[in-house]
Amino acid sequence: MARIKYRYNCDEHTARAILGSRIQRDQAYIKVMLGQPKFSPAMQGKLEEVERFFAESPDEILCCPYAPASDRSVDALQRIMASIGRKVPYYENCSQIRSGIGKLAWRFTMRGPVLCMKGTGKPVEDTGKFVQIFPGTAKGKKVWRQRKTVTFPISGKDELYPSARRLKEIITDQQHWFEDYKVTYREETFSGMEVVSVIPPEVRLVFPVRINSVYKARNEDLIIRSESRPIEYAPMMAMYAAWLYSTFEYPRPNKPLTALRPDGKMVQSLVTAADAVDREFQKKLTEAIAESKKFRRKYA
């Protein structure tokens, strides 16, 4: 604890959180544990390994000292995220987006946990990034069937949708972000993050914003990514991810750990990334509204 407080120039609470991140425990557990007269041999071994890590690792690996982001920086991030959040319903309400979502109930259905074709009841097969369907008949009724392989260009009456997994997520209002964005470090898995393929590898925070759309078979979720840090920093980043998701009222990842406000540099990187996403989404929304007007005139 003394070594962590010295290296990170942090208070007792933060030091307990940082120590806990290395052994998959929150700071409250560490507080109780440190009050015990002795540790089990297994825990003693873990603590000795952690002590060596903080003693021998350079500042570049530890990213120390720790200076939590100011309220002003956090407020800036919240303002931008609120701006993105306000635009989402307007985008989803554009005629071409709403029409695509409306079609799903006439093309697909859920039978328990299985996504099936409406009418035939056949399970939708995994055909990669897209699902291609075509109109057919069964017992004299029009039904939709799935093509075994996706072919381009799409023929006249065929329809193209995002992957089977994406369709299921939208229809059932599920998210698999903790599975999509995760990092394994020293046999521990942390969510809300991804590995950056550089040498040596690094990790960064990932924050997705769901867009309910199947327009042009695209996955239109907005993805905000932070700056990257050394892979050894993954446990600390996992606490940052817990804070980030909780702050914006998402189910929080990495529950065994303490949610720790990111340092100022990390939050500033999120502000910069979120602002870029917001500006790009505004352009996209403007184009979608114009297209929506044409769509309504076409089908009026």
TORKOL-4160 file (C-alpha; in steps of 0.2 Angstrom, whole numbers, padded with zeros to 4 digits, m for minus):
300
<pt num="1" X="0000" Y="0000" Z="0000"/>
<pt num="2" X="0014" Y="0012" Z="0004"/>
<pt num="3" X="0023" Y="0009" Z="m0012"/>
<pt num="4" X="0007" Y="0011" Z="m0022"/>
<pt num="5" X="0003" Y="0028" Z="m0013"/>
<pt num="6" X="0020" Y="0034" Z="m0016"/>
<pt num="7" X="0021" Y="0029" Z="m0035"/>
<pt num="8" X="0003" Y="0036" Z="m0039"/>
<pt num="9" X="0003" Y="0050" Z="m0026"/>
<pt num="10" X="m0014" Y="0045" Z="m0021"/>
<pt num="11" X="m0025" Y="0043" Z="m0006"/>
<pt num="12" X="m0029" Y="0027" Z="0004"/>
<pt num="13" X="m0045" Y="0024" Z="m0005"/>
<pt num="14" X="m0037" Y="0025" Z="m0022"/>
<pt num="15" X="m0022" Y="0014" Z="m0017"/>
<pt num="16" X="m0034" Y="0001" Z="m0011"/>
<pt num="17" X="m0043" Y="0001" Z="m0027"/>
<pt num="18" X="m0027" Y="0000" Z="m0037"/>
<pt num="19" X="m0021" Y="m0015" Z="m0026"/>
<pt num="20" X="m0038" Y="m0023" Z="m0028"/>
<pt num="21" X="m0038" Y="m0022" Z="m0047"/>
<pt num="22" X="m0022" Y="m0033" Z="m0047"/>
<pt num="23" X="m0031" Y="m0047" Z="m0038"/>
<pt num="24" X="m0049" Y="m0045" Z="m0044"/>
<pt num="25" X="m0056" Y="m0037" Z="m0028"/>
<pt num="26" X="m0064" Y="m0020" Z="m0024"/>
<pt num="27" X="m0057" Y="m0008" Z="m0012"/>
<pt num="28" X="m0069" Y="m0012" Z="0002"/>
<pt num="29" X="m0063" Y="m0030" Z="0002"/>
<pt num="30" X="m0045" Y="m0024" Z="0002"/>
<pt num="31" X="m0049" Y="m0013" Z="0017"/>
<pt num="32" X="m0055" Y="m0028" Z="0027"/>
<pt num="33" X="m0041" Y="m0039" Z="0021"/>
<pt num="34" X="m0028" Y="m0027" Z="0027"/>
<pt num="35" X="m0035" Y="m0028" Z="0044"/>
<pt num="36" X="m0032" Y="m0047" Z="0046"/>
<pt num="37" X="m0017" Y="m0053" Z="0056"/>
<pt num="38" X="m0011" Y="m0064" Z="0042"/>
<pt num="39" X="m0015" Y="m0070" Z="0024"/>
<pt num="40" X="m0017" Y="m0087" Z="0016"/>
<pt num="41" X="m0001" Y="m0094" Z="0007"/>
<pt num="42" X="m0010" Y="m0091" Z="m0010"/>
<pt num="43" X="m0015" Y="m0073" Z="m0005"/>
<pt num="44" X="0003" Y="m0070" Z="0001"/>
<pt num="45" X="0010" Y="m0076" Z="m0015"/>
<pt num="46" X="m0002" Y="m0064" Z="m0025"/>
<pt num="47" X="0003" Y="m0049" Z="m0014"/>
<pt num="48" X="0022" Y="m0052" Z="m0016"/>
<pt num="49" X="0019" Y="m0053" Z="m0035"/>
<pt num="50" X="0009" Y="m0037" Z="m0035"/>
<pt num="51" X="0023" Y="m0028" Z="m0024"/>
<pt num="52" X="0036" Y="m0033" Z="m0036"/>
<pt num="53" X="0026" Y="m0026" Z="m0051"/>
<pt num="54" X="0024" Y="m0009" Z="m0043"/>
<pt num="55" X="0042" Y="m0009" Z="m0037"/>
<pt num="56" X="0050" Y="m0014" Z="m0053"/>
<pt num="57" X="0038" Y="m0007" Z="m0067"/>
<pt num="58" X="0043" Y="0010" Z="m0074"/>
<pt num="59" X="0032" Y="0025" Z="m0074"/>
<pt num="60" X="0028" Y="0022" Z="m0092"/>
<pt num="61" X="0020" Y="0006" Z="m0088"/>
<pt num="62" X="0011" Y="0011" Z="m0072"/>
<pt num="63" X="0006" Y="0028" Z="m0080"/>
<pt num="64" X="0009" Y="0036" Z="m0064"/>
<pt num="65" X="0006" Y="0047" Z="m0054"/>
<pt num="66" X="m0013" Y="0046" Z="m0054"/>
<pt num="67" X="m0022" Y="0063" Z="m0055"/>
<pt num="68" X="m0041" Y="0060" Z="m0057"/>
<pt num="69" X="m0050" Y="0071" Z="m0070"/>
<pt num="70" X="m0057" Y="0087" Z="m0064"/>
<pt num="71" X="m0076" Y="0090" Z="m0063"/>
<pt num="72" X="m0075" Y="0102" Z="m0077"/>
<pt num="73" X="m0068" Y="0088" Z="m0088"/>
<pt num="74" X="m0081" Y="0076" Z="m0083"/>
<pt num="75" X="m0095" Y="0089" Z="m0086"/>
<pt num="76" X="m0088" Y="0092" Z="m0104"/>
<pt num="77" X="m0089" Y="0073" Z="m0107"/>
<pt num="78" X="m0106" Y="0073" Z="m0100"/>
<pt num="79" X="m0112" Y="0087" Z="m0111"/>
<pt num="80" X="m0106" Y="0079" Z="m0127"/>
<pt num="81" X="m0113" Y="0062" Z="m0123"/>
<pt num="82" X="m0130" Y="0071" Z="m0119"/>
<pt num="83" X="m0129" Y="0079" Z="m0136"/>
<pt num="84" X="m0126" Y="0062" Z="m0145"/>
<pt num="85" X="m0140" Y="0055" Z="m0134"/>
<pt num="86" X="m0152" Y="0068" Z="m0140"/>
<pt num="87" X="m0149" Y="0065" Z="m0158"/>
<pt num="88" X="m0151" Y="0046" Z="m0158"/>
<pt num="89" X="m0171" Y="0046" Z="m0157"/>
<pt num="90" X="m0171" Y="0059" Z="m0171"/>
<pt num="91" X="m0161" Y="0048" Z="m0182"/>
<pt num="92" X="m0171" Y="0032" Z="m0177"/>
<pt num="93" X="m0187" Y="0041" Z="m0181"/>
<pt num="94" X="m0181" Y="0045" Z="m0199"/>
<pt num="95" X="m0193" Y="0037" Z="m0211"/>
<pt num="96" X="m0181" Y="0025" Z="m0220"/>
<pt num="97" X="m0174" Y="0020" Z="m0203"/>
<pt num="98" X="m0191" Y="0017" Z="m0195"/>
<pt num="99" X="m0197" Y="0008" Z="m0210"/>
<pt num="100" X="m0182" Y="m0005" Z="m0209"/>
<pt num="101" X="m0185" Y="m0008" Z="m0191"/>
<pt num="102" X="m0204" Y="m0010" Z="m0194"/>
<pt num="103" X="m0201" Y="m0024" Z="m0207"/>
<pt num="104" X="m0192" Y="m0035" Z="m0195"/>
<pt num="105" X="m0208" Y="m0040" Z="m0187"/>
<pt num="106" X="m0214" Y="m0046" Z="m0204"/>
<pt num="107" X="m0198" Y="m0055" Z="m0209"/>
<pt num="108" X="m0192" Y="m0063" Z="m0193"/>
<pt num="109" X="m0198" Y="m0070" Z="m0176"/>
<pt num="110" X="m0191" Y="m0077" Z="m0160"/>
<pt num="111" X="m0195" Y="m0094" Z="m0155"/>
<pt num="112" X="m0188" Y="m0095" Z="m0137"/>
<pt num="113" X="m0169" Y="m0090" Z="m0139"/>
<pt num="114" X="m0169" Y="m0094" Z="m0158"/>
<pt num="115" X="m0171" Y="m0081" Z="m0172"/>
<pt num="116" X="m0182" Y="m0089" Z="m0185"/>
<pt num="117" X="m0190" Y="m0084" Z="m0202"/>
<pt num="118" X="m0208" Y="m0078" Z="m0200"/>
<pt num="119" X="m0220" Y="m0089" Z="m0209"/>
<pt num="120" X="m0208" Y="m0104" Z="m0212"/>
<pt num="121" X="m0202" Y="m0105" Z="m0194"/>
<pt num="122" X="m0185" Y="m0110" Z="m0200"/>
<pt num="123" X="m0170" Y="m0104" Z="m0189"/>
<pt num="124" X="m0160" Y="m0090" Z="m0197"/>
<pt num="125" X="m0143" Y="m0097" Z="m0201"/>
<pt num="126" X="m0126" Y="m0088" Z="m0198"/>
<pt num="127" X="m0121" Y="m0082" Z="m0215"/>
<pt num="128" X="m0107" Y="m0070" Z="m0209"/>
<pt num="129" X="m0110" Y="m0051" Z="m0209"/>
<pt num="130" X="m0126" Y="m0051" Z="m0218"/>
<pt num="131" X="m0142" Y="m0061" Z="m0220"/>
<pt num="132" X="m0150" Y="m0061" Z="m0237"/>
<pt num="133" X="m0169" Y="m0066" Z="m0239"/>
<pt num="134" X="m0180" Y="m0068" Z="m0254"/>
<pt num="135" X="m0199" Y="m0070" Z="m0256"/>
<pt num="136" X="m0206" Y="m0087" Z="m0259"/>
<pt num="137" X="m0223" Y="m0097" Z="m0256"/>
<pt num="138" X="m0228" Y="m0110" Z="m0244"/>
<pt num="139" X="m0245" Y="m0118" Z="m0244"/>
<pt num="140" X="m0251" Y="m0104" Z="m0256"/>
<pt num="141" X="m0245" Y="m0090" Z="m0245"/>
<pt num="142" X="m0231" Y="m0078" Z="m0247"/>
<pt num="143" X="m0216" Y="m0081" Z="m0235"/>
<pt num="144" X="m0198" Y="m0075" Z="m0234"/>
<pt num="145" X="m0184" Y="m0088" Z="m0235"/>
<pt num="146" X="m0166" Y="m0086" Z="m0232"/>
<pt num="147" X="m0152" Y="m0088" Z="m0245"/>
<pt num="148" X="m0138" Y="m0100" Z="m0239"/>
<pt num="149" X="m0125" Y="m0088" Z="m0246"/>
<pt num="150" X="m0125" Y="m0070" Z="m0248"/>
<pt num="151" X="m0122" Y="m0064" Z="m0266"/>
<pt num="152" X="m0119" Y="m0047" Z="m0273"/>
<pt num="153" X="m0126" Y="m0038" Z="m0281"/>
<pt num="154" X="m0143" Y="m0041" Z="m0273"/>
<pt num="155" X="m0156" Y="m0046" Z="m0285"/>
<pt num="156" X="m0172" Y="m0036" Z="m0287"/>
<pt num="157" X="m0184" Y="m0043" Z="m0274"/>
<pt num="158" X="m0171" Y="m0050" Z="m0262"/>
<pt num="159" X="m0168" Y="m0040" Z="m0245"/>
<pt num="160" X="m0152" Y="m0038" Z="m0236"/>
<pt num="161" X="m0150" Y="m0037" Z="m0217"/>
<pt num="162" X="m0136" Y="m0036" Z="m0205"/>
<pt num="163" X="m0129" Y="m0052" Z="m0197"/>
<pt num="164" X="m0141" Y="m0064" Z="m0188"/>
<pt num="165" X="m0133" Y="m0059" Z="m0171"/>
<pt num="166" X="m0136" Y="m0041" Z="m0175"/>
<pt num="167" X="m0155" Y="m0045" Z="m0179"/>
<pt num="168" X="m0157" Y="m0054" Z="m0163"/>
<pt num="169" X="m0150" Y="m0040" Z="m0153"/>
<pt num="170" X="m0161" Y="m0028" Z="m0160"/>
<pt num="171" X="m0177" Y="m0038" Z="m0160"/>
<pt num="172" X="m0174" Y="m0044" Z="m0142"/>
<pt num="173" X="m0166" Y="m0027" Z="m0136"/>
<pt num="174" X="m0150" Y="m0036" Z="m0130"/>
<pt num="175" X="m0132" Y="m0030" Z="m0130"/>
<pt num="176" X="m0117" Y="m0041" Z="m0131"/>
<pt num="177" X="m0104" Y="m0027" Z="m0128"/>
<pt num="178" X="m0096" Y="m0035" Z="m0113"/>
<pt num="179" X="m0092" Y="m0050" Z="m0125"/>
<pt num="180" X="m0087" Y="m0039" Z="m0140"/>
<pt num="181" X="m0076" Y="m0027" Z="m0131"/>
<pt num="182" X="m0065" Y="m0037" Z="m0118"/>
<pt num="183" X="m0047" Y="m0040" Z="m0114"/>
<pt num="184" X="m0038" Y="m0055" Z="m0107"/>
<pt num="185" X="m0023" Y="m0050" Z="m0096"/>
<pt num="186" X="m0014" Y="m0063" Z="m0085"/>
<pt num="187" X="m0029" Y="m0075" Z="m0086"/>
<pt num="188" X="m0041" Y="m0062" Z="m0081"/>
<pt num="189" X="m0054" Y="m0055" Z="m0092"/>
<pt num="190" X="m0059" Y="m0036" Z="m0092"/>
<pt num="191" X="m0074" Y="m0029" Z="m0102"/>
<pt num="192" X="m0077" Y="m0012" Z="m0109"/>
<pt num="193" X="m0060" Y="m0012" Z="m0117"/>
<pt num="194" X="m0051" Y="m0018" Z="m0132"/>
<pt num="195" X="m0033" Y="m0023" Z="m0137"/>
<pt num="196" X="m0024" Y="m0011" Z="m0149"/>
<pt num="197" X="m0013" Y="m0022" Z="m0161"/>
<pt num="198" X="0003" Y="m0013" Z="m0159"/>
<pt num="199" X="0020" Y="m0020" Z="m0152"/>
<pt num="200" X="0020" Y="m0021" Z="m0137"/>
<pt num="201" X="0001" Y="m0022" Z="m0136"/>
<pt num="202" X="m0010" Y="m0009" Z="m0128"/>
<pt num="203" X="m0028" Y="m0007" Z="m0122"/>
<pt num="204" X="m0041" Y="0007" Z="m0123"/>
<pt num="205" X="m0058" Y="0010" Z="m0117"/>
<pt num="206" X="m0073" Y="0007" Z="m0129"/>
<pt num="207" X="m0090" Y="0015" Z="m0126"/>
<pt num="208" X="m0104" Y="0010" Z="m0139"/>
<pt num="209" X="m0120" Y="0020" Z="m0142"/>
<pt num="210" X="m0134" Y="0009" Z="m0148"/>
<pt num="211" X="m0143" Y="0014" Z="m0164"/>
<pt num="212" X="m0158" Y="0004" Z="m0168"/>
<pt num="213" X="m0156" Y="0003" Z="m0187"/>
<pt num="214" X="m0155" Y="m0010" Z="m0201"/>
<pt num="215" X="m0154" Y="0003" Z="m0215"/>
<pt num="216" X="m0143" Y="m0004" Z="m0229"/>
<pt num="217" X="m0139" Y="m0019" Z="m0218"/>
<pt num="218" X="m0127" Y="m0008" Z="m0208"/>
<pt num="219" X="m0122" Y="m0009" Z="m0190"/>
<pt num="220" X="m0124" Y="0010" Z="m0186"/>
<pt num="221" X="m0119" Y="0009" Z="m0167"/>
<pt num="222" X="m0108" Y="0024" Z="m0163"/>
<pt num="223" X="m0091" Y="0019" Z="m0155"/>
<pt num="224" X="m0081" Y="0030" Z="m0144"/>
<pt num="225" X="m0063" Y="0025" Z="m0140"/>
<pt num="226" X="m0051" Y="0032" Z="m0128"/>
<pt num="227" X="m0032" Y="0034" Z="m0130"/>
<pt num="228" X="m0022" Y="0018" Z="m0127"/>
<pt num="229" X="m0011" Y="0013" Z="m0113"/>
<pt num="230" X="0001" Y="m0002" Z="m0110"/>
<pt num="231" X="m0007" Y="m0019" Z="m0108"/>
<pt num="232" X="0000" Y="m0020" Z="m0091"/>
<pt num="233" X="m0012" Y="m0005" Z="m0087"/>
<pt num="234" X="m0027" Y="m0016" Z="m0091"/>
<pt num="235" X="m0033" Y="m0019" Z="m0072"/>
<pt num="236" X="m0033" Y="0000" Z="m0070"/>
<pt num="237" X="m0042" Y="0003" Z="m0086"/>
<pt num="238" X="m0055" Y="m0010" Z="m0081"/>
<pt num="239" X="m0059" Y="0002" Z="m0066"/>
<pt num="240" X="m0060" Y="0016" Z="m0078"/>
<pt num="241" X="m0072" Y="0006" Z="m0089"/>
<pt num="242" X="m0083" Y="0003" Z="m0074"/>
<pt num="243" X="m0084" Y="0021" Z="m0070"/>
<pt num="244" X="m0087" Y="0026" Z="m0088"/>
<pt num="245" X="m0102" Y="0014" Z="m0090"/>
<pt num="246" X="m0109" Y="0018" Z="m0073"/>
<pt num="247" X="m0108" Y="0037" Z="m0076"/>
<pt num="248" X="m0119" Y="0035" Z="m0092"/>
<pt num="249" X="m0131" Y="0023" Z="m0084"/>
<pt num="250" X="m0126" Y="0008" Z="m0093"/>
<pt num="251" X="m0124" Y="m0009" Z="m0085"/>
<pt num="252" X="m0107" Y="m0008" Z="m0077"/>
<pt num="253" X="m0093" Y="m0021" Z="m0082"/>
<pt num="254" X="m0079" Y="m0027" Z="m0071"/>
<pt num="255" X="m0090" Y="m0028" Z="m0056"/>
<pt num="256" X="m0077" Y="m0036" Z="m0044"/>
<pt num="257" X="m0067" Y="m0020" Z="m0045"/>
<pt num="258" X="m0069" Y="m0002" Z="m0039"/>
<pt num="259" X="m0076" Y="0010" Z="m0051"/>
<pt num="260" X="m0062" Y="0023" Z="m0052"/>
<pt num="261" X="m0064" Y="0040" Z="m0061"/>
<pt num="262" X="m0051" Y="0040" Z="m0075"/>
<pt num="263" X="m0036" Y="0052" Z="m0075"/>
<pt num="264" X="m0037" Y="0069" Z="m0083"/>
<pt num="265" X="m0028" Y="0064" Z="m0099"/>
<pt num="266" X="m0039" Y="0049" Z="m0101"/>
<pt num="267" X="m0055" Y="0059" Z="m0099"/>
<pt num="268" X="m0049" Y="0072" Z="m0111"/>
<pt num="269" X="m0046" Y="0058" Z="m0124"/>
<pt num="270" X="m0064" Y="0053" Z="m0122"/>
<pt num="271" X="m0070" Y="0071" Z="m0124"/>
<pt num="272" X="m0060" Y="0073" Z="m0140"/>
<pt num="273" X="m0066" Y="0056" Z="m0147"/>
<pt num="274" X="m0084" Y="0059" Z="m0141"/>
<pt num="275" X="m0084" Y="0076" Z="m0149"/>
<pt num="276" X="m0078" Y="0069" Z="m0166"/>
<pt num="277" X="m0092" Y="0056" Z="m0165"/>
<pt num="278" X="m0105" Y="0069" Z="m0161"/>
<pt num="279" X="m0100" Y="0080" Z="m0176"/>
<pt num="280" X="m0100" Y="0065" Z="m0188"/>
<pt num="281" X="m0116" Y="0060" Z="m0181"/>
<pt num="282" X="m0124" Y="0077" Z="m0184"/>
<pt num="283" X="m0118" Y="0076" Z="m0202"/>
<pt num="284" X="m0126" Y="0059" Z="m0204"/>
<pt num="285" X="m0142" Y="0065" Z="m0196"/>
<pt num="286" X="m0144" Y="0080" Z="m0207"/>
<pt num="287" X="m0142" Y="0068" Z="m0222"/>
<pt num="288" X="m0154" Y="0056" Z="m0215"/>
<pt num="289" X="m0167" Y="0069" Z="m0212"/>
<pt num="290" X="m0166" Y="0075" Z="m0230"/>
<pt num="291" X="m0167" Y="0057" Z="m0236"/>
<pt num="292" X="m0182" Y="0054" Z="m0225"/>
<pt num="293" X="m0191" Y="0068" Z="m0234"/>
<pt num="294" X="m0188" Y="0060" Z="m0251"/>
<pt num="295" X="m0193" Y="0043" Z="m0244"/>
<pt num="296" X="m0210" Y="0050" Z="m0238"/>
<pt num="297" X="m0213" Y="0059" Z="m0254"/>
<pt num="298" X="m0209" Y="0043" Z="m0263"/>
<pt num="299" X="m0221" Y="0032" Z="m0253"/>
<pt num="300" X="m0234" Y="0045" Z="m0250"/>
